[in-house]
Amino acid sequence: MKIKSKDFCVPPGKQVTLKEWPTIVKPFCKSKKRYQKLLEEQVEELSSLQRLHYASNRYAVLLIFQAMDAAGKDGTIRHVMSGVNPQGCQVFSFKQPSAEELEHDFLWRTTRCLPERGRIGIFNRSYYEEVLVARVHPEILRGQGLPAELLDEKTIWTDRYRSIVDFEEHLHRNGTRIVKFFLHLSKEEQCKRFLARIDEPDKNWKFSLADVRERRHWESYMQAYEACLSATSTDHAPWYVVPADDKENARLIVSQIILDAFNELKMAYPQTTAKRRHELKSIREQLLKEAP
């Protein structure tokens, strides 16, 4: 069964109700062996496209991952990007803002980490935290030092969505292609993964009491994600809602979406000019004279 990116894309202007989006779909592979083979093929193709992307040096690609805890962001990034040359790819994880970052606008800290042309940037969480976590926990917003007149919760989220859409449109106009993933995990599956982190010693480090505290705000987070996805999925920076209860399926879906995004770019290896070919021919002749 072929993976179709459009099946997971949030159409611009669509009001998202996450209960209508599945957290699990029929497996694309009937066996573990077939899954591994398909993922290897996708990783190999992505590696080839990444080399072309680096050589053509015309676009930058930004991949954004957002999800609830234990949805598999780290594992997805690790598996899907395993074949990419580290020199052409950078991963940034954004956690609680520092004191310095809070002295700037909410886009500042991530703007500094945007990928250069020819490179892939990966944001594990992103500026979207400022319309998700900050919305679920208003005390965070009140602690950001903003002028009182800007803290009106009736307008601040709409204003931030507009800032994000304008920012992403600006990046698109300047050659950055943005693909955004929401790994859609069910509350039941999150519970299973939390229990595994407790029961398996080598996973204990992944678990913290903060994870459980955030779980208590599940419904508020779902409402925040619904508003965010509805307001910020656009033609130039689409959101993809990826069913995440099945990790292997999720990795295949994310990989295919990235491949499709790269294949839409007009990339080509730099063509050698006549002058350059003459220069290379001359160098080749010199090397042949030196050869033993």
C-alpha positions as a Python dict, from the first residue, in 0.01 Angstrom:
ca = {
    (1, 'M'): (0, 0, 0),
    (2, 'K'): (146, 334, -108),
    (3, 'I'): (185, 614, 146),
    (4, 'K'): (16, 932, 25),
    (5, 'S'): (135, 1252, 191),
    (6, 'K'): (-189, 1434, 117),
    (7, 'D'): (-382, 1189, 338),
    (8, 'F'): (-211, 1339, 643),
    (9, 'C'): (-195, 1706, 539),
    (10, 'V'): (-412, 1968, 708),
    (11, 'P'): (-572, 2172, 428),
    (12, 'P'): (-528, 2550, 468),
    (13, 'G'): (-827, 2702, 643),
    (14, 'K'): (-959, 2369, 775),
    (15, 'Q'): (-1085, 2366, 1133),
    (16, 'V'): (-910, 2073, 1293),
    (17, 'T'): (-1086, 1840, 1537),
    (18, 'L'): (-822, 1592, 1647),
    (19, 'K'): (-1075, 1325, 1744),
    (20, 'E'): (-1150, 1300, 1371),
    (21, 'W'): (-783, 1231, 1290),
    (22, 'P'): (-664, 875, 1363),
    (23, 'T'): (-377, 800, 1598),
    (24, 'I'): (-325, 467, 1423),
    (25, 'V'): (-383, 342, 1068),
    (26, 'K'): (-347, 7, 896),
    (27, 'P'): (23, -95, 882),
    (28, 'F'): (193, -22, 552),
    (29, 'C'): (408, -334, 593),
    (30, 'K'): (297, -686, 677),
    (31, 'S'): (621, -782, 850),
    (32, 'K'): (911, -632, 1043),
    (33, 'K'): (1146, -741, 765),
    (34, 'R'): (941, -558, 501),
    (35, 'Y'): (925, -247, 722),
    (36, 'Q'): (1303, -241, 764),
    (37, 'K'): (1357, -285, 391),
    (38, 'L'): (1115, -6, 301),
    (39, 'L'): (1262, 231, 557),
    (40, 'E'): (1613, 155, 429),
    (41, 'E'): (1500, 236, 75),
    (42, 'Q'): (1349, 564, 189),
    (43, 'V'): (1657, 655, 391),
    (44, 'E'): (1880, 581, 92),
    (45, 'E'): (1666, 796, -137),
    (46, 'L'): (1664, 1077, 117),
    (47, 'S'): (2044, 1055, 145),
    (48, 'S'): (2073, 1092, -233),
    (49, 'L'): (1835, 1389, -237),
    (50, 'Q'): (2019, 1550, 52),
    (51, 'R'): (2348, 1536, -144),
    (52, 'L'): (2173, 1698, -441),
    (53, 'H'): (2018, 1956, -209),
    (54, 'Y'): (2359, 2039, -62),
    (55, 'A'): (2526, 2063, -403),
    (56, 'S'): (2254, 2275, -566),
    (57, 'N'): (2263, 2519, -271),
    (58, 'R'): (1937, 2691, -365),
    (59, 'Y'): (1693, 2605, -88),
    (60, 'A'): (1697, 2549, 285),
    (61, 'V'): (1466, 2286, 434),
    (62, 'L'): (1318, 2319, 782),
    (63, 'L'): (1145, 2022, 945),
    (64, 'I'): (942, 2096, 1258),
    (65, 'F'): (829, 1824, 1501),
    (66, 'Q'): (567, 1885, 1767),
    (67, 'A'): (392, 1628, 1986),
    (68, 'M'): (287, 1528, 2332),
    (69, 'D'): (546, 1355, 2550),
    (70, 'A'): (638, 998, 2444),
    (71, 'A'): (499, 1042, 2091),
    (72, 'G'): (832, 936, 1941),
    (73, 'K'): (986, 1258, 1806),
    (74, 'D'): (1343, 1160, 1894),
    (75, 'G'): (1313, 809, 1752),
    (76, 'T'): (1148, 930, 1434),
    (77, 'I'): (1420, 1187, 1372),
    (78, 'R'): (1693, 933, 1451),
    (79, 'H'): (1558, 660, 1221),
    (80, 'V'): (1440, 873, 929),
    (81, 'M'): (1750, 1092, 915),
    (82, 'S'): (1999, 812, 982),
    (83, 'G'): (2142, 821, 629),
    (84, 'V'): (2184, 1197, 600),
    (85, 'N'): (2534, 1346, 604),
    (86, 'P'): (2574, 1521, 942),
    (87, 'Q'): (2748, 1813, 766),
    (88, 'G'): (2425, 1893, 585),
    (89, 'C'): (2184, 1856, 875),
    (90, 'Q'): (2138, 2018, 1216),
    (91, 'V'): (1896, 1924, 1495),
    (92, 'F'): (1788, 2172, 1761),
    (93, 'S'): (1575, 2091, 2066),
    (94, 'F'): (1395, 2380, 2231),
    (95, 'K'): (1302, 2348, 2594),
    (96, 'Q'): (1221, 2613, 2854),
    (97, 'P'): (1342, 2958, 2736),
    (98, 'S'): (1650, 3102, 2905),
    (99, 'A'): (1656, 3443, 3076),
    (100, 'E'): (1830, 3589, 2769),
    (101, 'E'): (1572, 3442, 2532),
    (102, 'L'): (1285, 3586, 2736),
    (103, 'E'): (1428, 3934, 2677),
    (104, 'H'): (1344, 3897, 2305),
    (105, 'D'): (1033, 3831, 2098),
    (106, 'F'): (909, 3472, 2099),
    (107, 'L'): (1053, 3395, 1752),
    (108, 'W'): (1405, 3516, 1831),
    (109, 'R'): (1562, 3204, 1980),
    (110, 'T'): (1455, 2978, 1695),
    (111, 'T'): (1535, 3230, 1423),
    (112, 'R'): (1901, 3209, 1519),
    (113, 'C'): (1895, 2835, 1440),
    (114, 'L'): (1739, 2846, 1094),
    (115, 'P'): (1915, 2630, 832),
    (116, 'E'): (2138, 2777, 565),
    (117, 'R'): (2079, 2717, 195),
    (118, 'G'): (2171, 2362, 101),
    (119, 'R'): (2109, 2231, 451),
    (120, 'I'): (1834, 2064, 650),
    (121, 'G'): (1731, 2209, 984),
    (122, 'I'): (1528, 2003, 1229),
    (123, 'F'): (1341, 2164, 1517),
    (124, 'N'): (1248, 1917, 1792),
    (125, 'R'): (979, 2144, 1938),
    (126, 'S'): (992, 2500, 1813),
    (127, 'Y'): (839, 2846, 1830),
    (128, 'Y'): (505, 2667, 1834),
    (129, 'E'): (564, 2598, 2203),
    (130, 'E'): (468, 2963, 2253),
    (131, 'V'): (111, 2897, 2136),
    (132, 'L'): (88, 2552, 2296),
    (133, 'V'): (257, 2525, 2637),
    (134, 'A'): (217, 2897, 2703),
    (135, 'R'): (-152, 2871, 2618),
    (136, 'V'): (-211, 2574, 2848),
    (137, 'H'): (-12, 2742, 3125),
    (138, 'P'): (-99, 3116, 3127),
    (139, 'E'): (145, 3174, 3412),
    (140, 'I'): (427, 3121, 3161),
    (141, 'L'): (292, 3401, 2947),
    (142, 'R'): (264, 3634, 3246),
    (143, 'G'): (626, 3562, 3333),
    (144, 'Q'): (762, 3667, 2994),
    (145, 'G'): (787, 4036, 3076),
    (146, 'L'): (545, 4152, 2807),
    (147, 'P'): (361, 4486, 2840),
    (148, 'A'): (27, 4440, 3015),
    (149, 'E'): (-170, 4557, 2711),
    (150, 'L'): (-30, 4266, 2508),
    (151, 'L'): (-145, 3998, 2751),
    (152, 'D'): (-510, 4000, 2654),
    (153, 'E'): (-589, 3631, 2601),
    (154, 'K'): (-870, 3726, 2364),
    (155, 'T'): (-618, 3857, 2110),
    (156, 'I'): (-267, 3734, 2193),
    (157, 'W'): (-305, 3389, 2037),
    (158, 'T'): (-454, 3524, 1716),
    (159, 'D'): (-172, 3778, 1703),
    (160, 'R'): (92, 3508, 1756),
    (161, 'Y'): (-61, 3287, 1488),
    (162, 'R'): (-44, 3581, 1249),
    (163, 'S'): (319, 3645, 1342),
    (164, 'I'): (403, 3279, 1276),
    (165, 'V'): (221, 3266, 942),
    (166, 'D'): (387, 3591, 829),
    (167, 'F'): (727, 3464, 944),
    (168, 'E'): (690, 3134, 760),
    (169, 'E'): (570, 3311, 447),
    (170, 'H'): (876, 3535, 464),
    (171, 'L'): (1102, 3228, 490),
    (172, 'H'): (925, 3066, 196),
    (173, 'R'): (975, 3378, -20),
    (174, 'N'): (1345, 3357, 60),
    (175, 'G'): (1395, 2991, -30),
    (176, 'T'): (1326, 2804, 294),
    (177, 'R'): (1083, 2515, 257),
    (178, 'I'): (901, 2426, 578),
    (179, 'V'): (737, 2094, 661),
    (180, 'K'): (563, 2058, 998),
    (181, 'F'): (475, 1732, 1174),
    (182, 'F'): (235, 1679, 1460),
    (183, 'L'): (284, 1324, 1587),
    (184, 'H'): (-69, 1236, 1692),
    (185, 'L'): (-55, 1005, 1994),
    (186, 'S'): (-354, 869, 2185),
    (187, 'K'): (-376, 919, 2560),
    (188, 'E'): (-396, 542, 2605),
    (189, 'E'): (-76, 479, 2409),
    (190, 'Q'): (104, 753, 2601),
    (191, 'C'): (12, 573, 2924),
    (192, 'K'): (159, 247, 2790),
    (193, 'R'): (484, 420, 2694),
    (194, 'F'): (511, 594, 3029),
    (195, 'L'): (469, 259, 3206),
    (196, 'A'): (741, 108, 2984),
    (197, 'R'): (973, 393, 3080),
    (198, 'I'): (913, 311, 3446),
    (199, 'D'): (931, -68, 3414),
    (200, 'E'): (1238, -90, 3190),
    (201, 'P'): (1555, 31, 3370),
    (202, 'D'): (1727, 149, 3052),
    (203, 'K'): (1429, 379, 2984),
    (204, 'N'): (1404, 530, 3334),
    (205, 'W'): (1605, 832, 3228),
    (206, 'K'): (1332, 927, 2980),
    (207, 'F'): (1068, 967, 3248),
    (208, 'S'): (1002, 1254, 3488),
    (209, 'L'): (720, 1359, 3717),
    (210, 'A'): (671, 1662, 3493),
    (211, 'D'): (550, 1424, 3221),
    (212, 'V'): (267, 1306, 3446),
    (213, 'R'): (177, 1661, 3547),
    (214, 'E'): (147, 1764, 3182),
    (215, 'R'): (-67, 1459, 3111),
    (216, 'R'): (-331, 1601, 3346),
    (217, 'H'): (-375, 1886, 3095),
    (218, 'W'): (-437, 1652, 2801),
    (219, 'E'): (-767, 1805, 2691),
    (220, 'S'): (-630, 2158, 2715),
    (221, 'Y'): (-334, 2056, 2499),
    (222, 'M'): (-562, 1897, 2241),
    (223, 'Q'): (-762, 2221, 2221),
    (224, 'A'): (-441, 2423, 2187),
    (225, 'Y'): (-315, 2195, 1910),
    (226, 'E'): (-647, 2212, 1728),
    (227, 'A'): (-643, 2592, 1729),
    (228, 'C'): (-276, 2600, 1626),
    (229, 'L'): (-307, 2352, 1340),
    (230, 'S'): (-621, 2525, 1211),
    (231, 'A'): (-462, 2870, 1213),
    (232, 'T'): (-112, 2791, 1082),
    (233, 'S'): (-136, 2518, 818),
    (234, 'T'): (-77, 2696, 488),
    (235, 'D'): (19, 2613, 131),
    (236, 'H'): (376, 2725, 191),
    (237, 'A'): (413, 2565, 537),
    (238, 'P'): (169, 2275, 577),
    (239, 'W'): (102, 2072, 890),
    (240, 'Y'): (91, 1693, 868),
    (241, 'V'): (-97, 1502, 1138),
    (242, 'V'): (91, 1172, 1163),
    (243, 'P'): (-73, 876, 1344),
    (244, 'A'): (186, 798, 1611),
    (245, 'D'): (53, 501, 1809),
    (246, 'D'): (247, 271, 1573),
    (247, 'K'): (607, 397, 1574),
    (248, 'E'): (714, 207, 1264),
    (249, 'N'): (421, 331, 1061),
    (250, 'A'): (483, 686, 1180),
    (251, 'R'): (847, 673, 1064),
    (252, 'L'): (746, 551, 720),
    (253, 'I'): (486, 827, 686),
    (254, 'V'): (724, 1102, 798),
    (255, 'S'): (997, 971, 568),
    (256, 'Q'): (764, 968, 266),
    (257, 'I'): (639, 1321, 335),
    (258, 'I'): (998, 1448, 352),
    (259, 'L'): (1084, 1270, 27),
    (260, 'D'): (782, 1423, -145),
    (261, 'A'): (881, 1768, -20),
    (262, 'F'): (1233, 1730, -160),
    (263, 'N'): (1107, 1598, -492),
    (264, 'E'): (899, 1913, -535),
    (265, 'L'): (1212, 2128, -528),
    (266, 'K'): (1384, 2225, -851),
    (267, 'M'): (1730, 2096, -775),
    (268, 'A'): (2020, 2010, -1003),
    (269, 'Y'): (2391, 1956, -966),
    (270, 'P'): (2589, 2265, -1074),
    (271, 'Q'): (2678, 2246, -1442),
    (272, 'T'): (3043, 2267, -1537),
    (273, 'T'): (3129, 2555, -1771),
    (274, 'A'): (3356, 2518, -2075),
    (275, 'K'): (3621, 2718, -1891),
    (276, 'R'): (3597, 2489, -1590),
    (277, 'R'): (3616, 2174, -1807),
    (278, 'H'): (3931, 2310, -1973),
    (279, 'E'): (4079, 2380, -1631),
    (280, 'L'): (3998, 2030, -1507),
    (281, 'K'): (4147, 1876, -1821),
    (282, 'S'): (4469, 2066, -1762),
    (283, 'I'): (4483, 1953, -1398),
    (284, 'R'): (4416, 1594, -1503),
    (285, 'E'): (4706, 1601, -1747),
    (286, 'Q'): (4937, 1731, -1474),
    (287, 'L'): (4828, 1457, -1236),
    (288, 'L'): (4884, 1189, -1498),
    (289, 'K'): (5242, 1312, -1543),
    (290, 'E'): (5296, 1272, -1169),
    (291, 'A'): (5139, 929, -1151),
    (292, 'P'): (5391, 641, -1091),
}
